[in-house]
Amino acid sequence: MDTKKVIAALAALAQESRLASFRLLIQAGPQGMAATKIAEHIGIPPSSLSFHLKELVHAGLIVPRQDGRFVIYAADVDNMNALVGFLTDNCCGGAPCITGQGIVCDAV
């Protein structure tokens, strides 16, 4: 993942409603969720939610698909994993890391 995409993704997630929407869609899995259901779960008006979903789509974090008259949104897990990979790519200076209670470097 290139730096510009990482910055766009992090900027999109740096807002409470977008972060809540993204986390909800991660929980929903690949089947995703209709925008109306997302709005109900996070408690914001659908008109406000559409702006936030558009930002997440432009950042590459979620993907929309048409299902009849509904638009279903799902998290783009590949892009999420690429973002996490970018953030942890140089973890521990190249030494193997032990995860569980956070990241613990073998090099330390």
N, C-alpha and C positions, 0 to 999 in steps of 0.2 A: 504494500500500500504506500503510495507516495505521500509526501508531507502535506501537500495541499488538501488531499482527501482526508487525511487525519485531522487537520485543523477544522475542516468543514464538519466532520462527524462530531468532534469534541464540542464545537460551537453549538451544534444543534442539540446536543445533550445537556448543555449548560443552561437549561431552562426547566423549571419545575414540571410543567404540563407535558413537555416533550419527553423528559426523562421518565415520568410516570407512564406515559403512553408506550414508550419503547420497552420498559420493563414488563408492562402488561402483555405486550405482543410477544416478548420472549417466553413468558409463561404460557401463552395461548398455543405456542408451537406452530408447526408449518400450516395448519388449517387457518390460522389467522383469526381476525375478528372484524365485524362490520363497524364502521365509524360510529354508528349510533350506540352500539354496545360499549365501545371504548369511552365515549362521552359519558355514558351512564356510570361506568366503573370509576372514572377519575373525577367525575362531578364538575364538568365544565360544559358550557353550551356547545352544541354541534357547530355553530358558526365559528366559534373560537377554535375549536378542535381542528377544523379543516385547514386553518392557517398553520397550525403546529404540525399536522400530518404532512403537509406540503413541504415543510422544512426538513422533516425526517426523510422524506422521499428524495429530495434534492441532495441530501447528505449521503445517500446510499445506504441508509440504515434500515429502511422498510421498503417493501414493494406492494403496490396496489394491484388488484385484479378485479375485474368486473364479474359479478355473480348475479345475473338477472338485473334487478334495479338497484342492487346494493354494490358498494365498493368494499371489498374485503382487503384489509391490510395485514401483512405478515412481516415479521422481522427477517431481515436478510442476514442469516446466521453466518454465511461465508464472510460478508463484510465485517460483521461484528468480531469474528475470530481474527480477521486480518488486522483490525484495529488493536485488539488485545495483543496480538503478536508483535505489531509495531512497537507498542508501548513496553513490551517486555523483551524485545529482541536482544538487547545488550545487558540483560539482567546479570548481575553477579560477575561482570567482566569476562563473560564467556565460560565461567566455571559452572558446573551443574548446580541447579537450585533444588531445594527441597521445599515442597509446598504443603500446605495444610493449615497451619496457624499463621498464614501470611507467607511471605517468601523469605526463606533462610538460605543464605549463600554458603556453599561449602568452602569458598575462598576466604571467608572471614575467620 
